[in-house]
């Protein structure tokens, strides 16, 4: 299955719950990186692709995908960048269940943040076999970076999954 396929699938993805669960534990995504966002406006589905090889607490896979369904609010804020590519390192993460809705957010370095309000979130730890053991040096050529990071067309194997919401 490709990472992009996870956005439209309803699962079941895995019978294992993540050892460290970003939908329950504050700052579980510490030092992971946000690689990409994909938003299907017509379906109200957001996918967030994460690099986990540099994460402090997440060690059971090298990649993760967060799927938000029934997206009501999506906000990405970042300072203007002077580089072609940026490694968005996560400084904090949280998920909150309110009385009527759910919120998920990350704060990144350099100065950026992502906030999402949705009806349902699914977090998936995924293994991408062909990207190697170490994350890329973002000073490398773009082709080398692309070859050594997960992307939406990457073949993924879901290791564990958790859900929050309706």
ZATORKE-152573 format. One line per 2 residues: their letters; for each residue x, y, z of C-alpha. Coordinates in Angstrom, 1 decimal, decimal comma. Each point is the difference from the previous one (the first is absolute). Layout:
A> X/Y/Z  ...;
This chain:
XX> 0,0/0,0/0,0  1,2/3,5/-0,7;
XX> 0,0/2,7/2,6  -2,6/2,0/-2,0;
XX> -2,4/-3,0/0,2  -0,2/0,3/3,7;
XX> -1,9/3,3/-0,4  -3,0/-1,8/-1,7;
XX> 0,1/-3,3/1,9  -2,2/-0,6/3,0;
XX> 2,2/-2,8/1,3  0,4/-2,1/2,0;
XX> 3,6/1,0/-0,2  1,6/-2,0/2,8;
XX> -1,0/-1,8/3,2  3,0/1,5/1,8;
XX> -0,3/3,4/1,8  3,1/2,2/-0,2;
XX> 2,5/-0,4/2,9  0,0/3,8/0,3;
XX> -3,3/1,5/-1,2  -0,1/3,6/-1,3;
XX> -3,8/0,0/0,2  0,3/-0,5/3,8;
XX> 3,4/1,1/1,1  1,1/3,6/-0,1;
XX> 3,3/0,6/-1,8  0,1/-3,6/-1,3;
XX> 1,2/1,3/-3,4  2,9/2,0/1,5;
XX> 2,9/0,4/-2,5  -1,9/-1,8/-2,7;
XX> -0,3/2,0/-3,3  -3,0/1,0/-2,0;
XX> 0,8/-1,1/-3,6  -3,2/0,9/-1,8;
XX> -3,7/0,8/0,2  -2,6/-1,2/-2,5;
XX> -3,5/1,5/0,2  -3,0/-1,5/-1,9;
XX> -2,3/3,0/0,1  -3,0/-1,8/-1,5;
XX> 0,1/-2,8/2,5  1,2/2,1/3,0;
XX> 3,0/-2,3/0,6  3,4/1,1/1,0;
XX> 3,1/-2,2/0,1  3,2/1,0/1,8;
XX> 3,2/-1,9/-0,8  2,6/-0,2/2,8;
XX> 3,7/-1,0/0,0  0,6/-2,1/3,2;
XX> 3,7/-1,0/-0,4  1,0/3,1/2,1;
XX> -2,9/-0,2/2,4  0,8/-0,2/3,8;
XX> -2,9/-2,2/1,0  -1,2/-1,9/-3,1;
XX> 2,2/-2,9/-0,9  -2,2/-2,8/-1,4;
XX> 0,0/1,4/-3,6  1,8/2,5/-2,2;
XX> -3,1/1,8/-1,3  -3,5/1,0/1,3;
XX> -3,2/1,2/-1,6  -2,7/2,0/1,8;
XX> -3,4/-0,1/-1,8  -2,6/2,6/1,0;
XX> -3,5/-0,5/-1,3  -2,8/2,5/0,2;
XX> 2,5/2,8/0,1  -1,6/3,3/1,2;
XX> 3,1/2,1/0,5  3,5/-0,3/-1,5;
XX> 2,6/2,6/0,8  3,7/-0,1/-1,0;
XX> 2,0/3,0/1,0  3,7/0,4/-0,7;
XX> 2,5/2,8/-0,4  1,3/0,6/-3,5;
XX> 2,8/-2,3/-0,9  3,1/0,9/-2,1;
XX> 0,9/-3,7/-0,7  -1,4/-2,3/-2,6;
XX> -0,8/-2,8/2,6  -0,5/0,2/3,7;
XX> 0,1/-2,8/2,7  -3,0/1,0/2,2;
XX> 1,1/-1,5/3,4  -2,8/-0,4/2,5;
XX> 0,5/1,8/3,3  -3,4/-0,9/1,4;
XX> -3,1/-2,0/-0,9  -3,4/-0,5/1,5;
XX> -3,4/-1,5/-0,6  -3,1/1,1/1,9;
XX> -3,5/-1,3/0,2  -2,5/2,8/0,6;
XX> -3,7/-0,4/0,7  -0,9/0,3/-3,7;
XX> 3,2/-0,3/-2,0  3,6/-1,2/-0,1;
XX> 3,2/2,1/-0,4  3,5/-1,0/-1,0;
XX> 3,0/2,2/-0,2  3,7/0,3/-0,3;
XX> 2,5/2,8/0,4  3,1/-0,3/-2,1;
XX> 3,5/1,5/-0,4  0,6/2,2/-1,8;
XX> -3,0/2,1/1,1  -3,1/-1,8/-1,3;
XX> -3,1/-1,7/1,3  -2,8/-2,2/-1,2;
XX> -3,5/-0,1/1,6  -2,8/-2,3/-1,2;
XX> -3,6/-0,4/1,3  -1,8/-3,0/-1,3;
XX> -2,6/-2,7/0,8  2,5/-2,9/0,0;
XX> 3,7/-0,6/0,1  2,0/-3,1/-0,8;
XX> 3,7/-0,3/0,8  2,0/-2,7/-1,9;
XX> 3,6/-1,1/0,7  1,3/-1,2/-3,4;
XX> 3,1/-1,6/-1,2  1,4/1,1/-3,4;
XX> 2,7/-2,5/-0,9  1,9/1,7/-2,8;
XX> 1,0/3,3/1,7  2,9/-1,2/2,1;
XX> 0,8/0,3/3,7  1,0/3,7/0,3;
XX> -1,9/3,1/-1,0  1,4/2,1/-2,8;
XX> 2,2/3,0/0,4  -2,2/2,9/-1,3;
XX> 3,1/1,6/-1,5  0,2/-2,9/-2,5;
XX> -1,3/0,0/-3,5  -3,8/-0,2/-0,3;
XX> 0,1/-3,4/-1,7  2,0/-1,5/2,9;
XX> -2,5/1,5/2,5  -3,0/-1,3/-1,9;
XX> 1,6/-3,5/-0,2  0,6/-0,2/3,7;
XX> -3,3/1,3/1,4  -3,5/-1,3/-0,1;
XX> -2,5/1,6/-2,4  -3,6/-0,6/-0,9;
XX> 0,9/-2,5/-2,7  2,2/-2,0/2,4;
XX> -1,0/-3,6/0,7  -0,8/-0,3/3,7;
XX> -0,6/-2,8/2,4  -2,2/1,1/3,0;
XX> 1,7/-1,1/3,2  -2,6/1,4/2,5;
XX> -3,0/2,3/0,0  -2,3/2,0/2,3;
XX> -3,1/2,0/-0,5  -1,8/2,8/1,8;
XX> -3,5/1,3/-0,7  -3,2/-1,0/-1,7;
